[in-house]
Amino acid sequence: MIEVQQLQFWYPGVKEPALKGLDFSIREGEIFGFLGPSGAGKSTIQKILIGVLKPYAGSVRVMGKELREVRSDYYENIGVAFEFPNFYARFTAIENLNLFRSLYSGETEDPKNLLAMLGLEPYAHRKVADYSKGMKMRLNMCRALLNKPGLLFLDEPTSGLDPVNAKSLKELILRKKREGTTILLTTHNMSAAEELCDRVAFIVDGDIRLIDSPRELKVRQGQKEVQIEYKEDSSLKRASFDLRTIGNDPAFIQLLRSGTIETMHTQEASLEDIFVNITGRCLG
């Protein structure tokens, strides 16, 4: 779906490139995440891929075409949800969606269905000026899905959402993946990336440090150890066992038989820990 080779980009008046010769590809139907701290280059990559920033160096092919050569029909096939959405504040939600819907020449979703899907149907006729940030973020997703895009760009999609609505939005994103939509997600929310992404790219200072699946990273970087909490003489105690030999460990087997185990956890690394270890940088 996306093939990028030696992508470089300079902002006017800045000597150092914002992107330093990036190479990556994104498969059709994949959720691909760009992870990094603020200013790392995540949004610059996204803006190039959606055609906002044009004078790049290198090759950027999307849906088989070099982005320099695409025309307005490109926007019939992509959906974009920015982190800071802009709407017509004096219009209602349904008026906003109907307006944006009218800009597409192809088949579109019914705005009422999208509002219902994101839990906004009761507020369809409320002016957007009266929406909270979380409501605007959900309305932003409605707008991104209006034209039934095959390629979806999401920038910090769960920003400003409470846990219930964040969970609902993540379920919607995964449903779109199952339907065949390719999704590029930029975030510094490692928890969301772990739940959603098939593969992630760590980016720092305009350079990709690593590309892999969250699961492989966590398994490869984690400790091969199981930690157990168990009760003994009314006291809570802890023990650690080597994951590679645990099946033949007499002490572990005895604890299983005793029925005193309260918790058991493998010690895989978190995605944020891995990011810090590999890049030497913290998120934020």
C-alpha positions as CSV (number, residue, x, y, z in Angstrom):
1,M,0.0,0.0,0.0
2,I,2.8,2.4,0.9
3,E,6.5,2.2,-0.2
4,V,8.9,4.8,1.0
5,Q,12.6,5.0,0.0
6,Q,15.2,7.5,1.2
7,L,12.6,10.0,2.3
8,Q,14.1,13.3,3.3
9,F,12.5,16.6,4.1
10,W,13.7,20.1,5.1
11,Y,11.6,22.8,6.6
12,P,12.4,26.3,5.1
13,G,15.2,28.1,6.9
14,V,16.3,25.0,8.9
15,K,19.7,23.4,8.2
16,E,19.0,20.0,9.7
17,P,16.5,17.8,7.8
18,A,13.3,16.9,9.6
19,L,13.5,13.4,8.0
20,K,16.8,11.8,7.3
21,G,16.5,9.3,4.5
22,L,13.7,7.0,5.8
23,D,12.9,3.6,4.3
24,F,9.8,1.7,5.2
25,S,6.8,-0.1,3.7
26,I,3.2,-0.7,4.9
27,R,1.2,-3.7,3.7
28,E,-2.4,-3.5,2.6
29,G,-4.7,-4.1,5.6
30,E,-2.0,-3.5,8.2
31,I,-2.1,-1.1,11.2
32,F,1.3,0.5,11.2
33,G,2.4,2.8,14.0
34,F,5.0,5.6,14.1
35,L,6.1,6.0,17.7
36,G,8.2,8.7,19.1
37,P,8.4,11.8,21.3
38,S,7.1,15.2,20.2
39,G,9.2,16.7,17.4
40,A,10.6,13.3,16.3
41,G,9.1,13.6,12.8
42,K,5.9,11.6,13.1
43,S,3.6,14.3,12.0
44,T,5.9,15.4,9.2
45,I,5.8,11.8,7.8
46,Q,2.0,11.8,8.0
47,K,1.7,15.2,6.3
48,I,3.9,14.1,3.4
49,L,1.9,10.9,3.0
50,I,-1.4,12.8,2.8
51,G,0.0,15.3,0.4
52,V,0.2,18.4,2.6
53,L,4.1,18.7,2.4
54,K,5.2,18.2,-1.2
55,P,8.9,19.2,-1.8
56,Y,10.3,16.0,-0.4
57,A,13.4,14.1,-1.6
58,G,13.3,10.4,-2.2
59,S,10.4,8.2,-3.3
60,V,7.0,8.0,-1.7
61,R,4.6,5.6,-3.5
62,V,1.1,5.2,-2.2
63,M,-1.4,2.8,-3.8
64,G,1.1,2.3,-6.6
65,K,1.6,6.0,-7.5
66,E,4.4,8.4,-6.7
67,L,2.8,11.1,-4.5
68,R,4.3,13.9,-6.6
69,E,2.1,12.7,-9.5
70,V,-1.2,12.2,-7.6
71,R,-4.1,14.5,-8.2
72,S,-7.3,15.5,-6.3
73,D,-8.8,12.0,-6.8
74,Y,-6.2,10.8,-4.3
75,Y,-8.3,12.3,-1.5
76,E,-11.3,10.2,-2.5
77,N,-9.4,7.2,-1.3
78,I,-7.9,8.3,2.0
79,G,-9.3,9.4,5.4
80,V,-7.5,11.7,7.8
81,A,-8.1,12.4,11.5
82,F,-5.8,15.1,12.8
83,E,-4.9,15.4,16.5
84,F,-6.4,18.9,16.7
85,P,-9.5,18.7,14.6
86,N,-11.1,21.8,13.0
87,F,-14.8,22.1,12.4
88,Y,-17.2,24.9,11.7
89,A,-18.0,25.7,15.3
90,R,-21.4,27.4,14.5
91,F,-22.6,24.4,12.6
92,T,-24.0,21.3,14.3
93,A,-22.2,17.9,14.0
94,I,-24.6,16.7,11.3
95,E,-24.3,19.9,9.4
96,N,-20.5,19.6,9.5
97,L,-20.6,16.0,8.3
98,N,-23.1,16.8,5.5
99,L,-20.9,19.6,4.3
100,F,-17.7,17.5,4.2
101,R,-19.7,14.6,2.6
102,S,-20.7,16.9,-0.3
103,L,-17.1,17.4,-1.2
104,Y,-16.7,13.7,-2.3
105,S,-17.8,12.4,-5.7
106,G,-17.9,8.8,-4.8
107,E,-20.0,6.7,-2.4
108,T,-20.1,7.9,1.2
109,E,-21.3,6.7,4.6
110,D,-24.5,8.0,6.1
111,P,-23.4,10.6,8.7
112,K,-26.2,9.5,11.1
113,N,-24.8,6.0,11.1
114,L,-21.3,7.3,11.8
115,L,-22.5,9.4,14.7
116,A,-24.3,6.5,16.1
117,M,-21.2,4.3,15.8
118,L,-19.2,6.8,17.8
119,G,-21.9,7.5,20.4
120,L,-22.6,11.0,19.2
121,E,-26.1,10.4,17.8
122,P,-27.9,12.2,20.7
123,Y,-25.7,15.2,20.0
124,A,-26.1,15.3,16.2
125,H,-27.9,18.6,16.3
126,R,-25.7,20.3,18.9
127,K,-23.3,23.0,17.7
128,V,-19.7,21.8,17.6
129,A,-18.8,24.9,19.6
130,D,-20.5,23.2,22.6
131,Y,-18.6,19.9,22.1
132,S,-15.9,18.8,24.5
133,K,-12.5,17.8,23.2
134,G,-13.4,14.1,23.5
135,M,-16.6,14.7,21.5
136,K,-14.6,16.6,18.8
137,M,-12.1,13.7,18.6
138,R,-15.0,11.2,18.0
139,L,-16.5,13.6,15.4
140,N,-13.1,13.8,13.8
141,M,-13.2,10.0,13.3
142,C,-16.7,10.3,11.8
143,R,-15.3,12.8,9.3
144,A,-12.3,10.6,8.5
145,L,-14.6,7.6,7.7
146,L,-17.1,9.6,5.5
147,N,-15.7,8.5,2.2
148,K,-15.2,4.8,3.0
149,P,-11.4,5.2,2.7
150,G,-9.1,2.3,1.9
151,L,-6.2,4.1,3.7
152,L,-6.7,5.8,7.0
153,F,-4.3,8.3,8.7
154,L,-4.8,8.7,12.5
155,D,-2.8,11.2,14.6
156,E,-3.1,10.5,18.3
157,P,-6.6,9.1,17.9
158,T,-7.3,8.5,21.6
159,S,-6.1,11.9,22.8
160,G,-8.7,13.5,25.1
161,L,-10.9,10.4,25.3
162,D,-12.1,8.9,28.6
163,P,-11.3,5.1,29.0
164,V,-14.8,4.0,27.8
165,N,-14.7,6.0,24.6
166,A,-11.1,5.2,24.0
167,K,-11.9,1.5,24.2
168,S,-14.8,2.0,21.8
169,L,-12.7,3.9,19.3
170,K,-9.9,1.3,19.4
171,E,-12.5,-1.4,18.7
172,L,-13.7,0.6,15.7
173,I,-10.1,0.9,14.4
174,L,-9.6,-2.9,14.7
175,R,-13.0,-3.5,13.0
176,K,-11.8,-1.3,10.1
177,K,-8.6,-3.3,9.8
178,R,-10.7,-6.6,9.6
179,E,-12.6,-5.0,6.8
180,G,-9.4,-4.5,4.9
181,T,-8.6,-0.8,5.7
182,T,-4.9,0.1,5.9
183,I,-4.2,2.3,8.9
184,L,-1.2,4.5,9.7
185,L,-1.2,5.7,13.3
186,T,1.1,8.3,14.8
187,T,1.3,8.4,18.6
188,H,3.4,8.5,21.7
189,N,0.8,6.4,23.5
190,M,2.6,3.1,23.8
191,S,-0.5,1.4,25.3
192,A,-2.6,2.2,22.3
193,A,0.2,1.1,20.0
194,E,0.5,-2.3,21.7
195,E,-3.2,-2.9,21.4
196,L,-3.7,-1.8,17.8
197,C,-0.5,-2.1,15.7
198,D,0.7,-5.0,13.7
199,R,4.1,-3.3,13.4
200,V,5.6,-0.2,14.9
201,A,8.5,2.1,13.9
202,F,10.5,3.9,16.5
203,I,11.4,7.3,15.3
204,V,13.7,9.8,17.0
205,D,15.2,13.0,15.5
206,G,13.8,12.2,12.0
207,D,15.5,8.8,11.9
208,I,13.9,5.3,12.2
209,R,15.7,3.3,14.8
210,L,13.7,0.0,14.5
211,I,10.7,-1.6,12.8
212,D,9.0,-4.7,14.3
213,S,5.8,-6.1,15.8
214,P,5.0,-5.1,19.4
215,R,4.8,-8.8,20.4
216,E,8.2,-9.7,18.9
217,L,9.8,-6.8,20.6
218,K,8.3,-7.6,24.0
219,V,9.3,-11.2,23.8
220,R,12.8,-10.6,22.5
221,Q,13.6,-7.8,24.9
222,G,11.9,-9.2,28.0
223,Q,13.3,-11.4,30.7
224,K,12.8,-15.1,30.4
225,E,11.3,-15.2,33.9
226,V,8.0,-15.9,35.7
227,Q,7.2,-14.0,38.9
228,I,4.7,-15.5,41.3
229,E,3.0,-14.1,44.4
230,Y,1.7,-16.7,46.9
231,K,0.4,-17.0,50.4
232,E,2.4,-18.8,53.1
233,D,1.4,-18.6,56.8
234,S,-1.0,-15.7,56.0
235,S,1.9,-13.7,54.5
236,L,2.3,-12.7,50.9
237,K,5.5,-14.0,49.4
238,R,7.2,-13.8,46.0
239,A,9.3,-16.2,43.9
240,S,10.9,-16.1,40.5
241,F,11.4,-19.0,38.1
242,D,13.3,-19.4,34.8
243,L,10.7,-19.6,32.1
244,R,12.9,-22.0,30.0
245,T,13.0,-24.7,32.8
246,I,9.9,-23.9,34.7
247,G,8.1,-27.1,33.6
248,N,10.7,-29.3,35.5
249,D,11.2,-27.0,38.5
250,P,10.2,-28.9,41.7
251,A,9.6,-25.7,43.6
252,F,7.3,-24.3,41.0
253,I,5.4,-27.6,40.7
254,Q,5.0,-27.7,44.5
255,L,3.6,-24.2,44.5
256,L,1.1,-25.1,41.8
257,R,-0.1,-28.1,43.8
258,S,-0.3,-26.1,47.0
259,G,-3.1,-23.9,45.7
260,T,-1.6,-20.8,47.3
261,I,-0.6,-18.9,44.2
262,E,-2.4,-15.5,43.9
263,T,-0.7,-13.9,40.8
264,M,1.6,-15.1,38.1
265,H,3.3,-12.9,35.5
266,T,5.9,-13.3,32.8
267,Q,8.4,-10.5,32.7
268,E,8.2,-9.2,29.1
269,A,9.3,-5.7,28.7
270,S,6.8,-2.9,28.0
271,L,6.9,-1.2,24.7
272,E,7.9,2.1,26.4
273,D,10.8,0.4,28.2
274,I,12.0,-1.0,24.9
275,F,11.7,2.4,23.2
276,V,13.9,4.0,25.9
277,N,16.4,1.2,25.8
278,I,16.8,1.3,22.0
279,T,16.6,5.0,21.4
280,G,17.9,6.4,24.7
281,R,15.0,8.9,24.7
282,C,11.9,9.2,26.8
283,L,8.4,9.8,25.4
284,G,6.6,13.1,25.9
